[in-house]
Amino acid sequence: MANMLTFLKNVFPSDATGKRNYNEILLTLVAVAIPTKYIFISLALMLYVVYACYLGIRYKTFVFKKALVIPVVFYGIMCLSLFWTRDKALTLSGLQKELPFLFVPIAMMMTPRISKDSINRILRNYSWFMVVYALVFIFRAIIRFITTKDTSVFFYHNLVTEDLNAIYISIFASLGLLYFVAKNDHKTVTKAASVILFLFVLLLSSKSIITIDVILIIAFYAFFAEIPKSIKTVTIISVITFVVCSFVFVKQVRERFLIEYETAFVDNTINTKIGNGNVYNISLHQAWTQDKFEQNHFFPGTALRVFQVRVFTELLVEHAILWTGFGLEASQEQIKSKTQQYGLYGNYGDFNYHNQYVQTFSDLGIFGFLCVLIMVIWNCKNAFISKDFLHIAFSITMIILFLSESFFCRQRGIVFFILLYCLFQNAEVKISKK
């Protein structure tokens, strides 16, 4: 029992007055709930928002913060879209899901700025929880492999379920991985945590996240790590060698990268994984220019995203949605009609834009799009000003990720982005005295 109390005191230390920092505890609770069921995410958010509002009202600590107003304005535009939406039911449902854009920034303005130490502890606890999640999923895959002898249980959606989504879990795990990389200590347990999360991200097989993580890890050792140059070189070479070996020897990871490379610039290559030689991969050029498609045409990830951008540009002209968009969550029916017009296989009509910038523009028009743009640019600017590697990593990841995922279409994506955005924007700024 004494050891447990000591552990908890280290995880959530008291402040200078001896009081427990419940704001930090509740923010940690929200962070670690993100990869869990929606009900737990909602409960954690409710507890944090209620406590923050209590602090703000009791101690009159509300402070207007410009960076935190932008998400509130963003949510306001979502509410206004009710007046012109093409599907009121979907917009109302979307407004419930997007509520963190309203409540989390207001809660942050209700509480004092968060110390760098406090943010570090929140990220530390979150990262260790991600190690636990990774081990649980890997262990579950091992059990399934023993019974099925199917190696696919270790990869992509099969590893974490399609509801959790491999790409989203990759993003969540990557933050933990980059935390341990940035910690840069020589403890065996920290190195083990880094290896577990790196392996987990590789098994999840998200091409964009693996690429971003490798670039960021190399950038950390090249520009941030305070270690001898010889050790930097060895570490960078080791990371590159590990990734290359993964591509060479792990078939599932290699194939997910190769299909993009092999099909991007060559029309109508045969898809060897679907059908019996009668399914053809669509190239980037075909996705952007071809007038008609067949039911046996397959769109690899990049080609699908190119086609979705093409759909948006056509809808922008045909429906004059520059100023208003179709309404929050109301673009999907228009996408579906376009896939039918071009003769795509029916299921393609169920895919969103897979691009947050385009998704927001289509749903909310240019003002919603500008809000997203301002948030990511402001976040990136402050990250480089602070010279905080984790903040920089988060900002760069979001800018790039938004090009390939409609991140705000899932509650987990919304909470992850707005929580970290507000945490970093609400961090204490230490002003040096001259």
Secondary structure, 3 states (H helix, E strand, C coil): CHHHHHHHHHHCCECCCCCECHHHHHHHHHHHHCCCCHHHHHHHHHHHHHHHHHHHHHHCCCCCCHHHHHHHHHHHHHHHHHHCCCCHHHHHHHHHHCCHHHHHHHHHHHCCCECHHHHHHHHHHHHHHHHHHHHHHHHHHHHHHHHHCCHHHHCHHHHHCCCCCHHHHHHHHHHHHHHHHHHCCCCHHHHHHHHHHHHHHHHHCCHHHHHHHHHHHHHHHHHHCCCCHHHHHHHHHHHHHHHHHHHHHCHHHHHHHHHHHHHCCCCCEECCCCCCCCCEECCHHHHHHCCCCCCCEECCHHHHHHHHHHHHHHHHHHHCCCCCCCCCCCCHHHHHHHHHHCCCCHHHHHCCCCCHHHHHHHHHHHHHHHHHHHHHHHHHHHHHHHCCHHHHHHHHHHHHHCCCCCHHHCHHHHHHHHHHHHHHHCECCCCCCC
